[in-house]
Amino acid sequence: MYLTADGLEREAPLAGIDALEAVQGTPVRIPPSCAGQTNYPGPFWSSTMRAHIAYESRLELSWLWLADFDPDVVGIAAQPLYIVGDDDGRIRTRYPDFLCVMADGRVVVVDVKPEEMLKKAAVREWLDWTVRVMQERGWDYLVWMGASATTLRNVRLLAAARQSALVGPSLIEAPVEACPPDGATIGDFEHELAISLPGAVRSAIFAALWWHRLGCDLSLPLDSRTWVAGRACAL
C-alpha cells in the first residue's frame, strides 16, 4: 500500500505498484516524536524533490544528504510503502525507510540501519525477506549503514549553496567558465573571480560543485587547496 500526492490510498500486489506515483506520494507512516525519545526525527528539505522529506534518525538524515547530492537520484520518498507478505508461512509486514527512482529508470528501496542492529537475528531475517521480495519485483534493495564523516561534512558544506534563491544560475556559470582545462584550486578560483563576484565566489564554487557542474575529491576536507575540475576531467 502507498499514498498518492493527494493522499489517496493505493493497494495492489507489489508487481502492480507505480514507483513514480509512489515516490511523489505522501508517507504511509509518520515517524513518531515524543519527549524523551532517543532518536531524532525531523524534516529534511530536499533540492531533488523541492519539498521536505521526513527522517527518523540522524543516520537517516546522513543518508538523505548523500541521496539529495547524488545526480543519479531523481526521486526520493520516505516511509513510502506498507508491505505485507508471506515468508515461508509467516506473515511479515514492513515499512521500508526510503524509495528512490534513478535517472536510468531503476527503482531502489533503501533501509537505513546502524551496523550493530544487523547483528540481531530477527533483523537479519526481515531484511533477508525484504531482499527477496524486492528482487522478485525487479527493484534494487540497499541496506545503508553510514558513510565517511569527512564526505558527509563536505556535502553539508556544499549544500549551503544549493538553493537557487541564494545562488542563481549566472553565479554558478562563472566558476564553470573560468575553470582551466586541467582544473584549479578553490583558492585559485577565489583569486581569479574576486573582482567579478565580490563576496560570492565561494558560494558560486560550492553551488557548481553541488549541481555537479564541477567536481572534486570529497573524501578529503574541503579548503582553499582543494582541486576542482570540470566533470569531464579526471580528479
N, C-alpha and C positions, 0 to 999 in steps of 0.2 A: 504494500500500500504506500502511496505517496500523495502529497497535496500539491495542486497546481498553484500558480501565482495568484489565482483568485480564491484560493482556499478550498477548492473543490476536491473531494476525495476520489482518488482513482485506485481501484483494487483489481488485480489481474495476476495471472501467472507471470513470473519474472521474465519469461521469454517475450511477453507482450508489453513490457514496460517501455515507455518512450523516455529514453535517457535525457533528451534535450528538454522535454517538458518537465521532467523531474528536477533537473539542475536549475531550472528557472522558478521552481516552486518554493513553497514555504516549508519550514521544518516540521516533521511529523512529531517531534518531541522537542520541547524547550528545556535546556539544561536547568536544573533546579538551582535556586540561590537562597541561602538561609544563613542566619547568624551562626558563627562557629564552625562552618564547614571548612574542610582542609584543602579543597580545590578552589580554583579561581576562574569562574566563568565570566563572560563578558561579550561585548560586540566588537568585531574587527571590521574596519572599513576597507573593503576590497576595491582596488583600482580595476581589477579584472571584471567584477560584477557591477561596479558603480553603486554599491549598496553595502550594508552591514551584514556580516556573517557571524553567527553565534559560535563561540568556543566554550569548552567546558573545563579547560585546564591550561596552565602555562605551556605545557608540551604541545597541546593542540594549537595554541597561539603561535608557537615557533613554526609549526608546520604550515600554518596559514601565511606567515611572512614569506616562506620559500615558495609556496604554491602561487601566491599573488605575483611574485617576481618572475616565475617561470614563463617564458614566452610561448611555450607549447601548451599551456593550460588556458583554455578559452572559456571554461565554465566551472564554477565551484559551488557546491551546496553542502550545508551542514545538516546532520540528522535527516538525511534525505529520504530514507526508506524504512518501512517496518516490514521485516521479512519473517515469515512463518513457514517451516518446512519439516519434513521427516528426516531423521538421522538414524537410520537402522532401527526403526520402531520407536524412537524417542522424538517428541515434538520439540523443536527448538525455535526460539524467537530471537531476532537480532535487530538492533538499530545501528547500522554502520555509522562511523563518525562523519565521513565525507564522501561525496561523489564528485568526480572530475570528468569533464569532457575535454578531450585533447584536440589540437588543431588538425591532426590527421584522422579524426573521427573515432579514435579509440575511447573507450569508457574505462575509468579506473575507480574502483571502490577502495577507500583508504580507512584503516583503523589505526589510530594513534595510541600507542601503549608504551609505558615505561618498560625497560628491559626486564626488570625484576618481576613484573607481572607475568611475563611469558614463562616463568619457571613453575607456575601453578598448572597442574594437570587439567583442571576444569577449564581454564582459559585457553590452553592449547587445543582442547577438544572443540570448543566452539569456534575458534579461529580456523582449525582444520576443516570443519564443516563449511564455514563461510568460503574458504578457498575452493572447495569442490563445487559449491553452488554457483559461484561466480564463473568458474571455468566452464561449467555446463552452459551458462548463459552466453559465454564468449566475451566476458568482460575481464579485464585485468584486476588483480587484487594485490594490495600492498599493506603490510604492517610496518608502520613507521615508528622508530624508537628514538629519534633525535638526530642532531647534526652538529657540526663543529661550532663551538661558541664564537669563534672568530668570523666564520661565514655569516652566522645569524646577526652578529653585531654589524657587519658591513652592510647587509641587506637592509636592516633597520635604519642605518645611517643614510643610505641612498633613498629610502622611502620618504625622507623629509622633503624630497623634490618631486614626488610622483604626481601631485595634483596640478593639473593644467592651469587652475586659477592662480597658482603661485608661480609656476614656471611654464610659460607658454611655448608653443612650437618654435617661434622665432628665436627664443633664447637657446633652445635645445640645438638648433641648427648651427649656431655659432661655433661651438667646440667641434661639432662633426665636420664642418667645412674647414676648420683650422687644423684638423688632425693631420700630421705628416703621414706619408705612406707607411712608415715603419712605426708610427706611434710617438708618444711623448709622455713625460711625467705630468702628474696633476700640477706640480709646481711650474713646469714649463707652460702649460695651458694658462695658468693664472697670470703669469708674466705677460704672455702674448695677448691676452684678451682683457687685460686690466683697464685699458682706455675705452674700448668699445662696450664693455659690460661692467662698468664700475659697480662694485658691491654685489654682483650677481654671478660672478664667474663660477664659484664653487657650486652653486645651486644648478647652474646650467650643465656643468660637467656631470653632477650626480644625476640629473634628470636624463641626460643622454645615456648614462650607464643603466639607470633603472629601466628605460624603454629599449635597451639593447641596440641603440644606435652606435654605441661604443662598448668596448669590453675591457675587462681587466681580470687579474687573478684575485678572486675573493677569498682564497684560502689564507691570504696574508692580510694583516691590518692595513686599512686604507690610510694613507697620509700623503704628503706632498711628493714623496718619492715613488708612489705607485705608478706603474707603467700602464698607460691607457692607449688602446689602438682601435682602429676600425674593426668591425666584426669579421671582415674578410682576412684580417692579419692573424698570424699565429701569435698567441700570447704566451 
